[in-house]
Amino acid sequence: MIIKKTSFCLFLFFLISKSSGQAKAFSIHTVAFYNFENCFDTINDPNVNDEEWTPTGNQHWNSKKYHQKLENLARVLSEIGTGENSNSPTFIGGAEIENQNVLEDLIKQPKLIDKDYGIIHFDSPDKRGIDVALLYQKKQFQPTSYINVPLYVYKGEQPLKEIPKTDAVENLETEDVIQVNTKNYRIYTRDQLLVTGFLNGEEIHIIVNHWPSRSGGEKKSSPYREAAGALNRKIIDSLQRISPNAKVITMGDLNDSPFNNSVKKALGAKGKLQEVGVFGIYNPFEEMANRGLGTIAFRDSWDIFDQVMVSGSLLQKDYSSFQYWKAGIYNKPFLIQKSGKYKGYPLRHSLTEIGFSDHFPVYVYLIKEKK
């Protein structure tokens, strides 16, 4: 667990308050994100390209392997953030999920079933059939609305100019958006999932992302992720126009680091607390990236593609309502490859071993003073 415990945090949570002479008690909730990496069932869906993940496909994906994958994921999800919070995450954003059935099987695993997770999921237009989703503990969070916001990007054009200005994001409506014909070279990628609800009576907005990949090269594909960042910013702006103090958490596998244009410019995330205004976005993973930490490795180089960011309204230090506390990368030893060419990397699936994922999970804590 990569968290630096400062003296301030220790004072805040574990020592006696000098002003009152009484110990303060806080409610704490973990908000996690994990790329489940190829979380497919074994059934061939003729509408998506999932043939590889079937018993006759290249992965020889059968029921035994599938259930081992779910067991492995459940172990990770049940333990994220337990260094400071005995409960498993209240919220789990996930990516690379084939369908609703996979999630239903996942939350029934022995390590998760007693948490009574609810599921919010939409099928996305991604041609591989992989989607994003949100799991939430029903006893803690009550959703009031949710919408899948499509990302429109086109091959060979400038995606930032192609985002419709009158789509469902503008008024946060749930009406269907007309699909662009494939003759217009639209790239079908994952939607952005927006969920609004009440966490112990307090309104929270959560966006789950899986931005376009770097296929074709980082530079060539960057405009697609910049479009994703701009769409994310547009969603947040819409929420803040409705309520200036809207508490927003955006998280996901961004396929970009905290320093790339999609995050720094299109979304406008800041890595320093003092630079974040009430309408701004704070990215605690920028500082971790500066220290050489990572959630994914490629050619022995680490990067942080998985990030959880919060709006400035969660940084006010008024603990009478929920506020951001700190963030971490969950990289316990059992999640790490122990030998071979990829020693030290996240332990992922292979033909001879059912691992976890090629990403490490990330998380933040929200806290609120108990009355």
C-alpha positions as a LaTeX table, in Angstrom:
\begin{tabular}{lrrr}
\hline
Residue & $x$ (\AA) & $y$ (\AA) & $z$ (\AA) \\
\hline
Met1 & 0.00 & 0.00 & 0.00 \\
Ile2 & 1.53 & 3.27 & $-1.12$ \\
Ile3 & 0.43 & 5.91 & 1.37 \\
Lys4 & 2.62 & 8.28 & 3.29 \\
Lys5 & 1.14 & 8.79 & 6.75 \\
Thr6 & 1.82 & 12.36 & 7.70 \\
Ser7 & 1.87 & 13.72 & 11.21 \\
Phe8 & $-1.18$ & 15.79 & 10.33 \\
Cys9 & $-3.21$ & 12.73 & 9.45 \\
Leu10 & $-2.09$ & 10.91 & 12.56 \\
Phe11 & $-3.08$ & 13.93 & 14.67 \\
Leu12 & $-6.38$ & 14.28 & 12.89 \\
Phe13 & $-7.51$ & 10.72 & 13.29 \\
Phe14 & $-5.75$ & 9.09 & 16.17 \\
Leu15 & $-4.74$ & 11.69 & 18.76 \\
Ile16 & $-6.69$ & 13.71 & 21.29 \\
Ser17 & $-8.09$ & 17.02 & 20.09 \\
Lys18 & $-6.39$ & 19.83 & 21.98 \\
Ser19 & $-9.34$ & 22.18 & 21.56 \\
Ser20 & $-12.00$ & 19.89 & 22.97 \\
Gly21 & $-9.98$ & 17.42 & 24.98 \\
Gln22 & $-12.00$ & 14.66 & 23.34 \\
Ala23 & $-11.12$ & 12.10 & 20.71 \\
Lys24 & $-12.74$ & 12.71 & 17.33 \\
Ala25 & $-14.41$ & 9.85 & 15.49 \\
Phe26 & $-14.74$ & 9.71 & 11.72 \\
Ser27 & $-16.73$ & 7.75 & 9.19 \\
Ile28 & $-14.49$ & 6.50 & 6.39 \\
His29 & $-15.32$ & 5.16 & 2.95 \\
Thr30 & $-12.99$ & 3.73 & 0.34 \\
Val31 & $-13.50$ & 4.61 & $-3.33$ \\
Ala32 & $-11.59$ & 2.17 & $-5.55$ \\
Phe33 & $-10.93$ & 1.60 & $-9.22$ \\
Tyr34 & $-9.63$ & $-1.59$ & $-10.81$ \\
Asn35 & $-9.13$ & $-2.64$ & $-14.42$ \\
Phe36 & $-10.37$ & $-6.25$ & $-14.27$ \\
Glu37 & $-8.43$ & $-7.08$ & $-17.47$ \\
Asn38 & $-10.39$ & $-9.28$ & $-19.83$ \\
Cys39 & $-13.18$ & $-10.22$ & $-17.45$ \\
Phe40 & $-15.07$ & $-12.36$ & $-19.96$ \\
Asp41 & $-17.48$ & $-15.20$ & $-19.48$ \\
Thr42 & $-17.07$ & $-18.35$ & $-21.60$ \\
Ile43 & $-20.05$ & $-17.77$ & $-23.89$ \\
Asn44 & $-19.54$ & $-16.54$ & $-27.43$ \\
Asp45 & $-21.53$ & $-13.35$ & $-28.01$ \\
Pro46 & $-22.05$ & $-12.93$ & $-31.78$ \\
Asn47 & $-22.35$ & $-9.16$ & $-31.39$ \\
Val48 & $-18.81$ & $-8.56$ & $-30.08$ \\
Asn49 & $-15.28$ & $-9.81$ & $-30.71$ \\
Asp50 & $-15.00$ & $-12.18$ & $-27.75$ \\
Glu51 & $-14.11$ & $-15.39$ & $-29.59$ \\
Glu52 & $-10.66$ & $-15.49$ & $-28.00$ \\
Trp53 & $-12.28$ & $-15.87$ & $-24.56$ \\
Thr54 & $-14.23$ & $-19.06$ & $-25.24$ \\
Pro55 & $-13.33$ & $-22.73$ & $-24.73$ \\
Thr56 & $-12.32$ & $-23.04$ & $-28.39$ \\
Gly57 & $-10.55$ & $-19.66$ & $-28.54$ \\
Asn58 & $-6.86$ & $-18.86$ & $-28.21$ \\
Gln59 & $-7.13$ & $-18.52$ & $-24.43$ \\
His60 & $-8.95$ & $-21.87$ & $-24.02$ \\
Trp61 & $-11.20$ & $-19.98$ & $-21.62$ \\
Asn62 & $-13.34$ & $-22.50$ & $-19.74$ \\
Ser63 & $-15.52$ & $-22.50$ & $-16.62$ \\
Lys64 & $-12.66$ & $-23.48$ & $-14.32$ \\
Lys65 & $-10.50$ & $-20.59$ & $-15.49$ \\
Tyr66 & $-13.42$ & $-18.18$ & $-15.42$ \\
His67 & $-14.35$ & $-18.98$ & $-11.82$ \\
Gln68 & $-10.70$ & $-18.76$ & $-10.74$ \\
Lys69 & $-10.54$ & $-15.32$ & $-12.33$ \\
Leu70 & $-13.62$ & $-14.22$ & $-10.37$ \\
Glu71 & $-12.19$ & $-15.63$ & $-7.14$ \\
Asn72 & $-8.94$ & $-13.74$ & $-7.69$ \\
Leu73 & $-10.74$ & $-10.47$ & $-8.44$ \\
Ala74 & $-12.96$ & $-10.87$ & $-5.37$ \\
Arg75 & $-9.93$ & $-11.30$ & $-3.14$ \\
Val76 & $-8.42$ & $-8.05$ & $-4.40$ \\
Leu77 & $-11.64$ & $-6.07$ & $-4.24$ \\
Ser78 & $-12.40$ & $-7.21$ & $-0.70$ \\
Glu79 & $-8.99$ & $-6.01$ & 0.54 \\
Ile80 & $-8.45$ & $-2.65$ & $-1.20$ \\
Gly81 & $-8.06$ & 0.12 & 1.36 \\
Thr82 & $-8.28$ & $-2.12$ & 4.41 \\
Gly83 & $-5.09$ & $-0.61$ & 5.80 \\
Glu84 & $-7.16$ & 2.30 & 7.11 \\
Asn85 & $-10.69$ & 0.98 & 6.72 \\
Ser86 & $-11.78$ & $-2.47$ & 7.86 \\
Asn87 & $-14.64$ & $-2.46$ & 5.38 \\
Ser88 & $-14.11$ & $-3.25$ & 1.71 \\
Pro89 & $-14.63$ & $-0.34$ & $-0.70$ \\
Thr90 & $-18.00$ & 1.37 & $-0.65$ \\
Phe91 & $-17.52$ & 2.12 & $-4.35$ \\
Ile92 & $-15.67$ & 0.03 & $-6.94$ \\
Gly93 & $-15.27$ & 1.35 & $-10.45$ \\
Gly94 & $-14.33$ & $-1.37$ & $-12.91$ \\
Ala95 & $-13.18$ & $-1.64$ & $-16.52$ \\
Glu96 & $-12.78$ & $-4.42$ & $-19.11$ \\
Ile97 & $-16.04$ & $-6.08$ & $-18.08$ \\
Glu98 & $-17.91$ & $-8.08$ & $-20.72$ \\
Asn99 & $-21.46$ & $-7.86$ & $-19.42$ \\
Gln100 & $-23.86$ & $-7.68$ & $-16.49$ \\
Asn101 & $-23.77$ & $-11.45$ & $-15.95$ \\
Val102 & $-20.05$ & $-11.37$ & $-15.20$ \\
Leu103 & $-20.66$ & $-8.76$ & $-12.50$ \\
Glu104 & $-23.54$ & $-10.78$ & $-11.03$ \\
Asp105 & $-21.20$ & $-13.76$ & $-10.74$ \\
Leu106 & $-18.47$ & $-11.59$ & $-9.22$ \\
Ile107 & $-20.51$ & $-10.09$ & $-6.38$ \\
Lys108 & $-21.68$ & $-13.59$ & $-5.40$ \\
Gln109 & $-18.13$ & $-14.70$ & $-4.64$ \\
Pro110 & $-17.63$ & $-15.71$ & $-0.98$ \\
Lys111 & $-15.34$ & $-12.77$ & $-0.23$ \\
Leu112 & $-17.89$ & $-10.24$ & $-1.52$ \\
Ile113 & $-21.37$ & $-11.67$ & $-1.06$ \\
Asp114 & $-21.86$ & $-10.37$ & 2.49 \\
Lys115 & $-21.09$ & $-6.80$ & 1.31 \\
Asp116 & $-24.34$ & $-6.77$ & $-0.70$ \\
Tyr117 & $-23.00$ & $-4.86$ & $-3.69$ \\
Gly118 & $-25.32$ & $-3.28$ & $-6.21$ \\
Ile119 & $-24.40$ & $-3.00$ & $-9.89$ \\
Ile120 & $-24.68$ & $-0.15$ & $-12.37$ \\
His121 & $-23.64$ & $-1.18$ & $-15.86$ \\
Phe122 & $-24.41$ & $-0.37$ & $-19.49$ \\
Asp123 & $-23.27$ & $-2.20$ & $-22.61$ \\
Ser124 & $-20.93$ & 0.12 & $-24.49$ \\
Pro125 & $-20.30$ & 0.26 & $-28.25$ \\
Asp126 & $-16.75$ & $-1.02$ & $-27.82$ \\
Lys127 & $-16.20$ & $-3.70$ & $-30.45$ \\
Arg128 & $-14.47$ & $-6.03$ & $-27.98$ \\
Gly129 & $-17.54$ & $-5.82$ & $-25.81$ \\
Ile130 & $-15.71$ & $-4.46$ & $-22.75$ \\
Asp131 & $-17.47$ & $-1.95$ & $-20.56$ \\
Val132 & $-17.11$ & 0.10 & $-17.40$ \\
Ala133 & $-19.33$ & $-0.37$ & $-14.34$ \\
Leu134 & $-19.82$ & 0.74 & $-10.75$ \\
Leu135 & $-20.31$ & $-1.57$ & $-7.78$ \\
Tyr136 & $-21.61$ & 0.02 & $-4.58$ \\
Gln137 & $-22.56$ & $-1.16$ & $-1.12$ \\
Lys138 & $-26.33$ & $-0.83$ & $-0.92$ \\
Lys139 & $-26.34$ & $-0.16$ & 2.81 \\
Gln140 & $-24.08$ & 2.88 & 2.31 \\
Phe141 & $-25.10$ & 4.40 & $-1.04$ \\
Gln142 & $-28.47$ & 4.93 & $-2.70$ \\
Pro143 & $-28.25$ & 5.83 & $-6.41$ \\
Thr144 & $-30.80$ & 8.32 & $-7.71$ \\
Ser145 & $-29.75$ & 8.55 & $-11.36$ \\
Tyr146 & $-27.23$ & 7.10 & $-13.79$ \\
Ile147 & $-26.41$ & 7.58 & $-17.44$ \\
Asn148 & $-23.89$ & 6.28 & $-19.95$ \\
Val149 & $-22.42$ & 9.24 & $-21.83$ \\
Pro150 & $-21.05$ & 8.30 & $-25.27$ \\
Leu151 & $-17.70$ & 9.54 & $-26.53$ \\
Tyr152 & $-17.65$ & 10.58 & $-30.18$ \\
Val153 & $-14.24$ & 10.37 & $-31.82$ \\
Tyr154 & $-13.41$ & 9.82 & $-35.45$ \\
Lys155 & $-10.44$ & 8.34 & $-37.26$ \\
Gly156 & $-8.36$ & 10.89 & $-39.11$ \\
Glu157 & $-10.16$ & 13.93 & $-37.69$ \\
Gln158 & $-9.79$ & 16.21 & $-34.69$ \\
Pro159 & $-11.98$ & 14.63 & $-32.00$ \\
Leu160 & $-12.08$ & 17.72 & $-29.79$ \\
Lys161 & $-14.17$ & 19.45 & $-32.47$ \\
Glu162 & $-16.50$ & 16.51 & $-32.89$ \\
Ile163 & $-18.10$ & 16.40 & $-29.43$ \\
Pro164 & $-21.80$ & 17.27 & $-29.93$ \\
Lys165 & $-22.76$ & 20.49 & $-28.13$ \\
Thr166 & $-26.38$ & 19.47 & $-27.64$ \\
Asp167 & $-26.03$ & 15.84 & $-26.57$ \\
Ala168 & $-27.22$ & 14.16 & $-23.39$ \\
Val169 & $-24.40$ & 15.69 & $-21.37$ \\
Glu170 & $-25.61$ & 19.25 & $-21.75$ \\
Asn171 & $-28.74$ & 18.78 & $-19.68$ \\
Leu172 & $-27.83$ & 15.44 & $-18.10$ \\
Glu173 & $-30.81$ & 13.83 & $-19.78$ \\
Thr174 & $-31.13$ & 10.10 & $-20.44$ \\
Glu175 & $-32.49$ & 10.28 & $-24.00$ \\
Asp176 & $-30.86$ & 8.14 & $-26.63$ \\
Val177 & $-28.15$ & 9.79 & $-28.70$ \\
Ile178 & $-28.21$ & 9.05 & $-32.44$ \\
Gln179 & $-25.33$ & 6.78 & $-33.43$ \\
Val180 & $-22.98$ & 8.08 & $-36.13$ \\
Asn181 & $-22.83$ & 5.80 & $-39.15$ \\
Thr182 & $-19.58$ & 3.82 & $-39.47$ \\
Lys183 & $-19.05$ & 5.45 & $-42.89$ \\
Asn184 & $-18.17$ & 8.58 & $-40.93$ \\
Tyr185 & $-15.20$ & 6.69 & $-39.40$ \\
Arg186 & $-16.41$ & 6.84 & $-35.84$ \\
Ile187 & $-14.17$ & 4.94 & $-33.41$ \\
Tyr188 & $-16.36$ & 2.96 & $-31.05$ \\
Thr189 & $-14.95$ & 3.15 & $-27.55$ \\
Arg190 & $-16.21$ & 2.96 & $-23.99$ \\
Asp191 & $-18.91$ & 5.28 & $-22.68$ \\
Gln192 & $-18.35$ & 7.35 & $-19.56$ \\
Leu193 & $-20.61$ & 6.23 & $-16.73$ \\
Leu194 & $-22.09$ & 8.96 & $-14.52$ \\
Val195 & $-23.78$ & 7.89 & $-11.27$ \\
Thr196 & $-25.44$ & 10.25 & $-8.79$ \\
Gly197 & $-26.76$ & 9.25 & $-5.39$ \\
Phe198 & $-26.58$ & 9.68 & $-1.64$ \\
Leu199 & $-23.70$ & 8.41 & 0.48 \\
Asn200 & $-25.10$ & 8.22 & 4.01 \\
Gly201 & $-27.49$ & 11.04 & 3.10 \\
Glu202 & $-24.98$ & 13.24 & 1.24 \\
Glu203 & $-25.11$ & 13.68 & $-2.53$ \\
Ile204 & $-22.09$ & 12.35 & $-4.45$ \\
His205 & $-21.43$ & 12.13 & $-8.20$ \\
Ile206 & $-19.12$ & 9.43 & $-9.59$ \\
Ile207 & $-17.80$ & 9.10 & $-13.14$ \\
Val208 & $-16.20$ & 5.82 & $-14.26$ \\
Asn209 & $-13.89$ & 5.94 & $-17.29$ \\
His210 & $-11.88$ & 3.76 & $-19.64$ \\
Trp211 & $-10.41$ & 6.15 & $-22.18$ \\
Pro212 & $-9.27$ & 5.14 & $-25.70$ \\
Ser213 & $-6.13$ & 3.04 & $-25.90$ \\
Arg214 & $-2.74$ & 3.99 & $-27.29$ \\
Ser215 & $-3.16$ & 1.66 & $-30.24$ \\
Gly216 & $-1.28$ & 3.14 & $-33.20$ \\
Gly217 & 1.08 & 5.03 & $-30.92$ \\
Glu218 & 0.79 & 7.47 & $-28.02$ \\
Lys219 & 1.11 & 10.64 & $-30.10$ \\
Lys220 & $-1.21$ & 9.57 & $-32.91$ \\
Ser221 & $-3.93$ & 8.39 & $-30.52$ \\
Ser222 & $-3.59$ & 11.25 & $-28.02$ \\
Pro223 & $-6.39$ & 13.36 & $-29.56$ \\
Tyr224 & $-8.89$ & 10.60 & $-28.74$ \\
Arg225 & $-7.98$ & 10.67 & $-25.07$ \\
Glu226 & $-7.95$ & 14.46 & $-25.11$ \\
Ala227 & $-11.54$ & 14.24 & $-26.37$ \\
Ala228 & $-12.31$ & 11.89 & $-23.47$ \\
Gly229 & $-10.80$ & 14.37 & $-21.03$ \\
Ala230 & $-12.83$ & 17.20 & $-22.55$ \\
Leu231 & $-16.03$ & 15.14 & $-22.27$ \\
Asn232 & $-15.20$ & 14.38 & $-18.64$ \\
Arg233 & $-14.71$ & 18.09 & $-17.98$ \\
Lys234 & $-18.02$ & 18.84 & $-19.70$ \\
Ile235 & $-19.87$ & 16.38 & $-17.46$ \\
Ile236 & $-18.31$ & 17.93 & $-14.37$ \\
Asp237 & $-19.12$ & 21.46 & $-15.58$ \\
Ser238 & $-22.74$ & 20.42 & $-16.10$ \\
Leu239 & $-22.96$ & 19.10 & $-12.56$ \\
Gln240 & $-21.38$ & 22.24 & $-11.14$ \\
Arg241 & $-23.75$ & 24.49 & $-13.07$ \\
Ile242 & $-26.65$ & 22.71 & $-11.39$ \\
Ser243 & $-24.95$ & 22.78 & $-7.98$ \\
Pro244 & $-21.75$ & 24.85 & $-7.50$ \\
Asn245 & $-20.77$ & 22.69 & $-4.52$ \\
Ala246 & $-21.33$ & 19.39 & $-6.32$ \\
Lys247 & $-19.01$ & 16.70 & $-4.96$ \\
Val248 & $-17.58$ & 14.83 & $-7.91$ \\
Ile249 & $-15.21$ & 11.86 & $-8.12$ \\
Thr250 & $-13.89$ & 10.83 & $-11.53$ \\
Met251 & $-11.86$ & 7.65 & $-11.86$ \\
Gly252 & $-10.70$ & 5.10 & $-14.34$ \\
Asp253 & $-8.07$ & 3.65 & $-16.62$ \\
Leu254 & $-7.19$ & 6.73 & $-18.65$ \\
Asn255 & $-4.45$ & 5.15 & $-20.79$ \\
Asp256 & $-2.51$ & 8.32 & $-20.05$ \\
Ser257 & $-0.36$ & 9.52 & $-17.17$ \\
Pro258 & $-1.27$ & 12.42 & $-14.87$ \\
Phe259 & 1.01 & 14.63 & $-17.00$ \\
Asn260 & $-0.52$ & 13.99 & $-20.42$ \\
Asn261 & $-2.64$ & 16.60 & $-22.20$ \\
Ser262 & $-5.84$ & 14.61 & $-21.73$ \\
Val263 & $-5.55$ & 14.94 & $-17.95$ \\
Lys264 & $-3.66$ & 18.21 & $-17.48$ \\
Lys265 & $-5.23$ & 20.33 & $-20.24$ \\
Ala266 & $-8.48$ & 18.77 & $-21.46$ \\
Leu267 & $-9.70$ & 17.78 & $-17.98$ \\
Gly268 & $-7.66$ & 20.46 & $-16.21$ \\
Ala269 & $-6.57$ & 18.33 & $-13.24$ \\
Lys270 & $-4.05$ & 19.79 & $-10.81$ \\
Gly271 & $-1.44$ & 17.88 & $-8.84$ \\
Lys272 & $-1.01$ & 20.44 & $-6.06$ \\
Leu273 & $-3.74$ & 21.11 & $-3.53$ \\
Gln274 & $-3.05$ & 24.84 & $-3.38$ \\
Glu275 & $-3.75$ & 25.16 & $-7.11$ \\
Val276 & $-7.23$ & 23.63 & $-6.95$ \\
Gly277 & $-10.22$ & 25.98 & $-6.76$ \\
Val278 & $-13.70$ & 24.91 & $-5.73$ \\
Phe279 & $-14.56$ & 24.15 & $-9.39$ \\
Gly280 & $-11.19$ & 22.51 & $-10.03$ \\
Ile281 & $-10.08$ & 18.88 & $-10.05$ \\
Tyr282 & $-7.35$ & 17.48 & $-7.82$ \\
Asn283 & $-5.28$ & 14.50 & $-8.95$ \\
Pro284 & $-3.37$ & 12.93 & $-6.02$ \\
Phe285 & $-1.70$ & 10.46 & $-8.38$ \\
Glu286 & 0.43 & 13.15 & $-10.01$ \\
Glu287 & 2.63 & 13.32 & $-6.91$ \\
Met288 & 2.94 & 9.52 & $-6.89$ \\
Ala289 & 3.98 & 9.56 & $-10.54$ \\
Asn290 & 6.63 & 12.13 & $-9.66$ \\
Arg291 & 8.01 & 9.61 & $-7.17$ \\
Gly292 & 8.29 & 6.94 & $-9.85$ \\
Leu293 & 5.34 & 4.84 & $-8.69$ \\
Gly294 & 3.07 & 3.06 & $-11.12$ \\
Thr295 & $-0.05$ & 1.01 & $-11.75$ \\
Ile296 & 1.10 & $-0.52$ & $-15.04$ \\
Ala297 & 4.48 & $-1.46$ & $-16.49$ \\
Phe298 & 5.69 & $-1.62$ & $-20.08$ \\
Arg299 & 9.25 & $-2.40$ & $-21.17$ \\
Asp300 & 10.43 & $-2.00$ & $-17.57$ \\
Ser301 & 8.98 & 1.50 & $-17.36$ \\
Trp302 & 6.21 & 2.29 & $-14.88$ \\
Asp303 & 3.33 & 4.67 & $-15.40$ \\
Ile304 & 0.09 & 5.57 & $-13.63$ \\
Phe305 & $-2.80$ & 5.08 & $-16.04$ \\
Asp306 & $-5.29$ & 4.33 & $-13.24$ \\
Gln307 & $-6.34$ & 7.44 & $-11.35$ \\
Val308 & $-9.00$ & 8.72 & $-8.97$ \\
Met309 & $-9.56$ & 12.49 & $-8.93$ \\
Val310 & $-11.83$ & 14.68 & $-6.82$ \\
Ser311 & $-13.48$ & 18.08 & $-7.22$ \\
Gly312 & $-12.37$ & 21.06 & $-5.16$ \\
Ser313 & $-15.57$ & 20.80 & $-3.13$ \\
Leu314 & $-14.10$ & 17.65 & $-1.55$ \\
Leu315 & $-10.99$ & 19.51 & $-0.36$ \\
Gln316 & $-12.58$ & 22.06 & 1.98 \\
Lys317 & $-11.42$ & 20.39 & 5.23 \\
Asp318 & $-14.84$ & 20.95 & 6.75 \\
Tyr319 & $-15.33$ & 17.46 & 8.09 \\
Ser320 & $-18.99$ & 18.00 & 8.92 \\
Ser321 & $-19.48$ & 16.62 & 5.38 \\
Phe322 & $-17.52$ & 14.08 & 3.37 \\
Gln323 & $-14.05$ & 15.21 & 2.30 \\
Tyr324 & $-11.06$ & 13.69 & 0.54 \\
Trp325 & $-8.40$ & 12.34 & 2.92 \\
Lys326 & $-5.67$ & 10.55 & 0.97 \\
Ala327 & $-4.99$ & 8.16 & $-1.90$ \\
Gly328 & $-3.07$ & 4.97 & $-2.59$ \\
Ile329 & $-2.03$ & 2.26 & $-5.02$ \\
Tyr330 & $-2.87$ & $-1.26$ & $-3.88$ \\
Asn331 & 0.17 & $-3.33$ & $-4.86$ \\
Lys332 & 0.42 & $-6.11$ & $-2.30$ \\
Pro333 & 3.05 & $-8.84$ & $-2.94$ \\
Phe334 & 0.46 & $-11.42$ & $-4.03$ \\
Leu335 & $-0.42$ & $-9.15$ & $-6.97$ \\
Ile336 & 3.16 & $-9.10$ & $-8.28$ \\
Gln337 & 4.90 & $-11.48$ & $-10.70$ \\
Lys338 & 7.64 & $-13.28$ & $-8.74$ \\
Ser339 & 9.88 & $-14.54$ & $-11.52$ \\
Gly340 & 10.59 & $-14.64$ & $-15.22$ \\
Lys341 & 10.77 & $-11.93$ & $-17.84$ \\
Tyr342 & 8.05 & $-9.89$ & $-16.16$ \\
Lys343 & 9.27 & $-10.19$ & $-12.59$ \\
Gly344 & 7.99 & $-7.24$ & $-10.57$ \\
Tyr345 & 5.11 & $-6.52$ & $-12.97$ \\
Pro346 & 1.43 & $-6.95$ & $-12.01$ \\
Leu347 & 0.56 & $-10.65$ & $-12.09$ \\
Arg348 & $-1.76$ & $-11.06$ & $-15.05$ \\
His349 & $-3.42$ & $-14.00$ & $-16.77$ \\
Ser350 & $-1.40$ & $-16.37$ & $-18.93$ \\
Leu351 & $-2.12$ & $-19.72$ & $-20.56$ \\
Thr352 & $-0.54$ & $-21.49$ & $-17.58$ \\
Glu353 & $-1.67$ & $-19.25$ & $-14.70$ \\
Ile354 & $-4.83$ & $-17.35$ & $-13.86$ \\
Gly355 & $-3.55$ & $-14.12$ & $-12.42$ \\
Phe356 & $-5.28$ & $-10.89$ & $-11.47$ \\
Ser357 & $-4.73$ & $-7.99$ & $-13.87$ \\
Asp358 & $-2.00$ & $-6.12$ & $-15.71$ \\
His359 & $-2.97$ & $-3.08$ & $-13.59$ \\
Phe360 & $-2.78$ & $-2.39$ & $-9.87$ \\
Pro361 & $-5.94$ & $-0.99$ & $-8.26$ \\
Val362 & $-6.07$ & 2.58 & $-6.97$ \\
Tyr363 & $-8.21$ & 4.19 & $-4.30$ \\
Val364 & $-9.00$ & 7.25 & $-2.23$ \\
Tyr365 & $-10.56$ & 7.66 & 1.19 \\
Leu366 & $-13.50$ & 9.91 & 1.99 \\
Ile367 & $-13.99$ & 10.90 & 5.63 \\
Lys368 & $-16.62$ & 12.67 & 7.72 \\
Glu369 & $-16.66$ & 13.53 & 11.39 \\
Lys370 & $-19.21$ & 11.58 & 13.41 \\
Lys371 & $-21.59$ & 13.63 & 15.48 \\
\hline
\end{tabular}
